[in-house]
Amino acid sequence: MVFAIGIYKEQRVAIKLIQFRRSDKRPRDKLRRQIVEELNVMLAVDHPHVIRFLGAVVEPRICLVIEYCEHGSLYDVLANEDENG
């Protein structure tokens, strides 16, 4: 995945570009439908400990817009915690 930072409704957001693997043999249309179904599930999740899914673009490429985490990924936070005690 490719990551970028953007602004959406005056707040900083993370943007993830979903790239398909060439080895994936599923038809692109079917794969896109499955992804859209999964995105609808993500929209329904609302919990303070889960990064908010804000939206997506599915054409011409699939990009996810999610809440920006100031301190990085969960892995980054846990790794820094180990280093800092």
N, C-alpha and C positions, 0 to 999 in steps of 0.2 A: 504494500500500500504506500502511496505517496501522501505526505502530509503537508498542509499549509495552514497558515493562520489568516483569518479574515474578520470582517466586521459584519454582524447581522443584528438589525434592530438596536444599534448603538452598543452592542456588547461584543467582546472578542470571542471568536468561535474557532474550533478546529475543523478543517476540511480534509476529508480522506477521499482520495481517488481510488476506486476499486479497479484493479486490473485483472483481466481474465487470463488464466493459464492457457497456453496453446494446447496443452495436453488434454484439456477438458473437452470431451466429445459431445456434450449436450448441445442441442441447438441453442443459439443465442437468444431467440425469443422465449424459449422455455426457461432458460436460465434467468432472464430478466424478470419473467413473471414470478419465479420463485423468490427472487430478491425483493421484489415489490411486496409480496406476501410477508416476508420477514420484516421488512421496514414497517409495515402496518402493525405488527406485533410490537416492535420497538417503540412506536408512537404511544402505545397503550401503557407502557411501563412508566411509572412515576414514583420514584423513591429517592430520598435524599442521599443515599449511598450509591446510587447508580447514575452514571453520566447521562444527562438528558440528550435524547435524540431530537434535533430541532427540525430537520427536513432533509430532503434529498433531491438530486437531479438524476434522471435516468436516461436522458438523451442529450447529446450523442454519447456521453460517457456517464458512468454511475459515480456520483460524488455524494458523500454523506456529510451533513453539517451537524456537528455535535458540540456540546458544551466544552469550552476550553478549560483544561486543567493547568493551572499556573505552575504546579510543581512536577508536571510530566505525567507519565503513566504510573499505574500502581506499582509496576516493577521498579521504576525509577525511585519512587517514594520509599519503597521497602529497602532498596539497595543503599540509598542515602542514610536511612535510619540505622542500618548496620554499621556504616562507616562513622556516623556521628554519635553512636552509642545509644 
